[in-house]
Amino acid sequence: MVRTASLLCVGMSTDRPQVTVPALAEMKRAGARISMITAYDATFARLVDLAGIDMILVGDSLGMVVQGESNTIPVDLDEMAYHVRMVARAQPKALIVGDLPFGSYQVSVQQGVESAIRLMKEGAGAVKLEGGLHMAETIEAITSVDIPVVGHIGLTPQSYHRMGGHKVQGRNDGMEAGGRDRLLEDAFAVEQAGASAVVIEGVPRELAGEMTAKVSIPTIGIGAGPDCDGQVLVLHDVLGLSDVRLKFTKQYADLRTRAIAATAGYVSEVRSGSWPDDDHSFH
């Protein structure tokens, strides 16, 4: 009872409706902001769900956050399936979105459908894939078998090598990849292909706002300004667990410092012999 009361007093609730794809569409119509955050295991999925998050993204960002890679490209479908399964075991009220990793949908439309089915079987409520115009056919095929799709345009991390790193997109006019006009077409293509929402990453605020006004599906921004229908951040950035600070992220806590201090306290007590004490021993 004490634990439940403490959760409720800070705005957390264990009793709320399941967040669904139709609910997201209704939030867009009502002008209600959508919150999305990454999580990669059951423990953190439970915590962010108790905080009231609307969407949990099991992102291929785990390549950098969990695996220590420099980009998302090495992550494979088996690894994504594993982490989706871990998050699903938390049984969150939030909508679980599983990322399709690089190489799991680019070979063919059929491959994309099969990969999406795999993540849905592991517990996802939707899948996310990167690309606009050139991925419209794949999005349409996946949605045709009743799998909700979240698109992802702008700074697409799986295009790391083509972009020459993680660089802001849409600053220049034109229909070339990363051009402003191309990104507007990408947003429209994703919508027309049947996607339920679209992540807009790393684009100027004005462009993201224009996309949001022109498409009927929810836009989820990251590094795209405040005018999108929702926002997504990486959990480790929010909690202050990351080593790197980025312009478009915000640290809401400094758990890195606290985690190091707590572990240092444990190390000290082990070395001094004060842990474990008699109260924590069996007799």
Secondary structure by P-SEA (a helix, b strand, c coil): caaaaaaaaaccccccccccaaaaaaaaaacbbbbbbbbccaaaaaaaaaacccbbbbccccccccccccccccccaaaaaaaaaaaaaaccccbbbbbbccccccccaaaaaaaaaaaaaacccbbbbbbcccaaaaaaaaaaacbbbbbbcccccccccccccccccccccccccccaaaaaaaaaaaaaacccbbbbccccaaaaaaaaaccccbbbbccccccccbbbbccccccccccccccccccccaaaaaaaaaaaaaaaaaaaccccccccccc
